[in-house]
Amino acid sequence: MKERDPINAEQKRLRYQIQTFGCQMNERDSEVLAGMLEGMGYEKTADINQADIIILNTCCVRETAENKIWGRIGDLKAIKSRNPDLIIGICGCMTQQKEIGEKIRRRAPHVELIFGTHNIHQLPELVDRVKEGRKTIVDIWETEGDIIENLPSKRVDGVKAYVTIMYGCNNFCAYCIVPYVRGRERSRKPEDIVREVQQLADEGYKEVMLLGQNVNSYGRELSPRTDFADLLLELEAVGGIQRIRYMTSHPRDFTDRLIKVIASSQKVCEHFHLPVQAGGNNVLSKMNRGYTREGYLELVSKIRVLIPNASITTDLIVGFPGETDEDFQETMDLVRQVRFDAAFTFVYNKRSGTPAAEMAGQVPEEVKKARIQELIEVQNAISLEKNLEEVGKTHEVLVEKVNKNDPAKLESRTRTNKLVMFAGDPQLIGRFVNVKIIEAGTWHLDGEVL
């Protein structure tokens, strides 16, 4: 992309602000948006009142996220009234939903640019169109296009980096809006991914996080056909990168070969995030998850045999339509059996446009609230017990940043993705150090540098 003059006709330096909602995929998209804006001559600002362009990169996985975004759109109206030249753009998963773009145009005329998930690469052209016409542009592609490589990027940290390996999702879980707003699965070519990871290594990055809605599906539509295990083997050979993580993996597609490749790897971390969502076959079937309780427990067993020191984390939804007390207790039993290191827990909420929103047997709110509290209480106790087992052990950690609440402490991660805090010099950021664990809480470990 051609670099533009960073100063406009009035000799004023142009500034941007991007506000990101949602998952790591959105965070990665925001890095690309920032890279394009900086290529256009804008520089980042933390002061929203100084911005010449504000972009909200949105999420719609839960209605609570969408409501928060509507509130933020409303807040921007006053800023726009004080600065009529300000360009406000809305993009991401929320805008990709049917008719939402037009709804934003009607309800928020101060927003001049609305685009979706499939055409973020068009941002420079779209901004130019807004400047030329000063009228609201709604440009949302109904279907995904080809993957665009070599887009500029402004990454947020020099220690670890996100690398998108595929886009879209073919799973159609009954509760999930993602396939409708991210499109069908499309995998990047292995050589493009390897080239990007090598470039990151050359720039000094130590860790990469491979991103996809279901990384286990990687490569199915490529020719010649490849898979996620093949990709990990290729990335193992990239010099300079010392840790490889990935997000998210689907239990249904986690093959024996993939477990063996991870077990034999020096770089792929021993952390498995395996979203189970529910512990009983009745609910799993209604969710369209594609595996059974028994299959999930067998997968966990295989991982623990080959990688005994692995950490396993998960996602859990309570109160899915039709979930009985017996179904919920099956989830609780599975949680006690597996003993997850941590879990992201959610109360099911209707998501318009998904099959689950129309299902019979919607669970009353008070029942959902009681169930989530029971689940959190049990899982937190297990998480604490698992962390207490780490006290006295020594871990090699990658130092990531200064803790925002206590500047005397640094934040780091073990290979098993446990957060370790310790007192240290900020010059250690980006380095690997050995830390002895001296104390444990539910959410993090405290250590001291050896």
N, C-alpha and C positions, 0 to 999 in steps of 0.2 A: 504494500500500500504506500502511495506517495505521501511523504510527510508534508503537512501544511504549515503555513506561517502561524506561530502560536499567538500572534497579536493581531487584532482586527483593525478595521479602519480608524476607530477612535483611540487606538493605541492602548486598549484595555486588554489585559491578559484574560483569556477565556478559562472558565473553571467548570468542572463537572462534579456531580455527586451521584453515586449509584447506591440504592438501598435494595438489599437482597433478602428475599423471604424464601424459606423452604430448605431443600436438601443440598447435598454437595454438588449435584448436577447443576443446580441454579447458581451456586457459588462459582463453579467453573465457567458457566456462561457469562457471569458478571465480569470475570477476569478478561474474557474475550471482548466484551462490550467496552471495558476500560481501555484495553489495548487499541481498539479502533478509535475511541475518542481521543486518546493521546496522539495517535497518528494524524488526527484532524487538527491538532494544536491545542487541545484542552489540557488543563492540569487538574489533578484531584484537589478537592477542598473538603475540609471537615465542617465548615460553616455553611449550612444550607442557604443562608441569606446572601452568600457571596456567589452562589452557583449560577451559571448561565444556562445549564441544562441539568435537569434532575430526571433520572430514570428509576422507576420502580420495577424490579425484576421479580415477578410474583409467583405465588404458590396457590394451589387450589385443592391440595390433598384432603384438607378438612375445611368445613365451612367456617370454623373459627378463624383460620388463617385468612380466608377471603373477607370476612367481616372486618378484620384488622386492616386489611389493605384498603377497603372502602373508606375506613376512618382516616387513613393516611392520605388518600386522595383528597378527601374533604379538607384536611389540614393545609394542603398545598395551595388552596384557593387564595388564602390571605397573602401568601408569599408572592403568588402570581399577580395579585392586585397591586402590590408594591413595586413589582418589577415586570412590566408588561412584555419585555423582550425575553423573559425566561421561557425556555422550552421545557415542557413537562412531558415525559414519555412513559408509557406503561407497556410492559412486555411480559413474556413468560407464560406459565401454564394457565393462569387465570384468564388471560385474554384469548387463549387458544380455544376456550370453550365456546360452543355455539351461541351466537348472538350477544356474547358479553361485550365484544368490541363496540357494537352499536349502543349497547346499554351505557357504557362509559361515555360515549360521545354525547348521549342525551343528558345523562345525569351530571356530567362534569365537563362543561364546555371549555374550562381552563386547561384541559389536557389536549395537547395538539398532536400527539403522536401515539398511535396504538398499533403494536405489531405482536406477532406470536412467537412460538418456539422454533418454527421451521425456517425463519428468515432473519435471524439476528445478524447474519453477515451483511445484510443490506443497510445497517444502521447509518453509515456515512451518506448514502444516497437519500435515505428517508429524512435525515436532518436537513440536507440541502433543500429537499422539496418543501419542508416546513418553512424554512427561511425565505424561500422564494414566494410562497403563497400565503403564509400566515393564516392557514386554515387547517382544521383538524384532518389528519390523514389516518385512515384505518386500513392497514395493509396486513392481512392475516391469511397465510396460505392454508388451504383446507387440508392438503396432504403434504407429506414430507418430500423433500427433493433430494438431490445427491448430497453426499457429505462434502463439505468444503474444507479443504486442507489449507494449512499455512496461514491461518488468520492470525493477526497480531494478538498479543496477550500481555496483560499487566498483572503478574502474579503477586499475591499479597504477602508472601513470606519466602525467605531464601533458604529454608531448611528442608521443607517437604513441599511437594507439588501434586496437584490433581492432574491426572491424565485420563481423558475420556477415551474409552476403547470402543464404545458402541452407543447407539442412540435408540430410543424407543423400547417398546415392550409388546410381546405377543401373548402374555399370560391371561389377561382378562379375569383377574380375581374379582369376585362379585362386588367387593366394597370399594374398588380402586378406580380412580378417574385417569390414572397415568396413561394407559394405552390410547385413550381418546384425545389426550392433549400433547403427547410426545410421539405418537405415530408408531408404525411397525418397526421391528428390530432391524437396525442397519449397523453392520460392523465396519470399523476402519480396517484398512489393510495392515497386516502385521509389520511390514517394512516402514509404514508411516508412524506407527506407534513406537517401534524400536528407535527410529530416527529422533523422535521427540524426546524419548527418555534419555538417549545418548546426549542430546543437546542440554538437557537439564543437568545431567552429570557433569558435563563440561562447564556449566555455569556454577557448579558447587553444591547443587542439591544432593542431599543424602538419602532421601526417602521419596517414593512415589506412591500415590493412592490411585489405583486403576478404577475407573468409574463406569458403571452401566446399571441399568435397571435390573438386569439379571446377567451378571458377567459369565455365569456358567453356560449361557446360550451363545457366547461369542463364537463367531466364525461360521455359523451354520449355513449362511447364504453366500459365503465367499467361494470363489473358485480359483485355485484348488481349495477344497474344503479344509478347514483347520478347526481347532478348538481352543478353549481357554488354557488347558494344560500345555499345549504346544506353545502358546504365547508366553506363558510363564517360563518355559524352558529357554526361549529366545531372549527374554529379558534378563534371565539369570546371567547371561554372558556379557551384559553391558557393564563396563568398568566404571567405577565411581559411585554408582548407586549401591547402597548397602542394605536398604530395606525396601521390600515391596509389600504393599497392602492392597486390598480390593474391597469394593462395596458396590452392590449388594449381591450376595449369592443366594440362589433359590435351592432349598433342600431337595426338591424333585430332581434337579439336574446335577447334583454333586456326585460325580462318578468315582469309582474306586481308583481309577488311574489318576484323577486329579488329587485325591488324598495322598497317593504315593509320591506324586511329583512334589507336592508341598512338603511332605515328610523328608524328602531327600534334598530339598533346597537349602542353600545357605542364606538366601536373601528373603524368601517369602516368609512373612511373620507367622508365628504360631497362634494366630487369633482367628477364630471362625465366627463370623456373625451369620447366624442361621435363623432367619425369622420363621418361627413356628406358627404364630398367630393364634392357635387354639390347640388344646390337647386331646380333643375327642373327634372321632371319625365323623360323627353326625354334623358337627359344625364345619370341619375341614372340607367335607363334601359340598356343603352349601356355599362355602367360600370359593369353591373351585380351585383349591390349592394344588391338587394333582398328586398328593401323597397321603399316606395314612399315618396314624399315630405310631403304629408298629414300625413302619418304614423310617420314620424320623428317629425313633429310638435306636434302630439298627445303625443308622448313619452316625449318630453320636458315639455309639459303641466302637465302630470302625475307626473313627478319628482318635478316640482315647487309647485304642490299642496301639496304633502306629505313632501317635504324637501325645504321649502321656502328660506332658507339661502344657498342652494347649489350653487356652482360655476359650470358652464358648459363651457367646452372648446372643440375644434374641429380641424379637418384637412380639408383643402379645396384645390381642384385642379382646376385651370382655364386653358382653352384652350384644353380641351379634344377633340378628333376627333369628328367633327360634331357639336360642341358647337356653336350655333348661338348667335347673340346679345341678342335675346329674352331669350335664355337659361341662358346666363350670368346674365341678369338682374333678373331672377328668383333666382339665387344664391344671388345676392345683396339684394333682397327683404327678403329672408330667414335670412340673416345675420342681417338685421335691425330688423326683427321680434323677433328672438331668443335673440339677444344681448349677444353674447358669451363673457365670461370674457377674453378669449384670443383665438387665432387661429394660427395654423401652416399652412402657405399658400405656395402653390407650383405651378409653371408653369408646365404643362404637357410636358414631354419629352419622346420620344420613348424609350421603353425598349425592346430590341431584345428578342424574345422568348415568348412575350405576344400577345394576340389577338389584342389589341389596336394598336400595332405597324403596323399592316397590314390594319387597317381600312381606309376607304375613308374619305375625309373631314378633313384632317390634317389642323389645324389652323395656319395661317402665324405667324412668330415670332413677328412681330411688333404689331399684334393684341393681342397676348398673353401678351406681355410686357405692353401694355396700360391697359389691363384688370387687371393684377396683381397689378399694381400701384393704380388703382381705389379701388380695394378690400382692399389693405393694408391701404390706407388712411382712409376708412370708419371704418374698424375694429379697427385700432389704436385709433381713436376718441372714439369708444365705450369702449374699454379697459380702456382708461383714465377716462372716465365718471364713469365706474363701480368702479375703484380704488378710485376715489375721494369720492365716497359714504362711503368708509371705514374710512375716516378721522374723528377722535374723538371717534371711537369705540375701544374697548379693545379686544384683541385676545390672547388666549393661543397659544404659538408657541413652536415648537421644535427647539432648537438651533443646527445647523448642522456644521458650520465651520467658520473660519475667512475669511473675504472677501479678495481676492487676490490683489485687487487694493487699498484697504484701510485697513491696518492691525488693525486700531483702531475700525473697525466695524465688527460685527458678522452677519452671514446670518442665517435666520430661515424661517420656513414655518408655515402658518396657516393650520388648518384642510382642508380648501378649496384650499390649494396648492398655496396660494399667497406668493411670496417672500417678507420677511420683513427684512430690515437692521436696525441695531441699534448699538449704542456704548455700549460696555460691555466687561467684563473680559472673556478671552478665557476659563476660568474654567467653564463657563456656558455651554460649548459645551456638548451636550448629555442630557441636562436638559430641562424641560418645564418651561417657564416663561410667565408671563402676560405682554403684551406690548400694550401701547396705541399708535394708529396710529396718527402721527402728520403731515405727508405730503404724497402725492401720485404722482407717475409718471405713465407712460404708462406700464412700465415693472416691477416695484416693489413699495413697500410701505416703508416709513421711520417711525420708531417708537422710543419710549423710554420705558425703563423698569419701571414698577410700583413697 
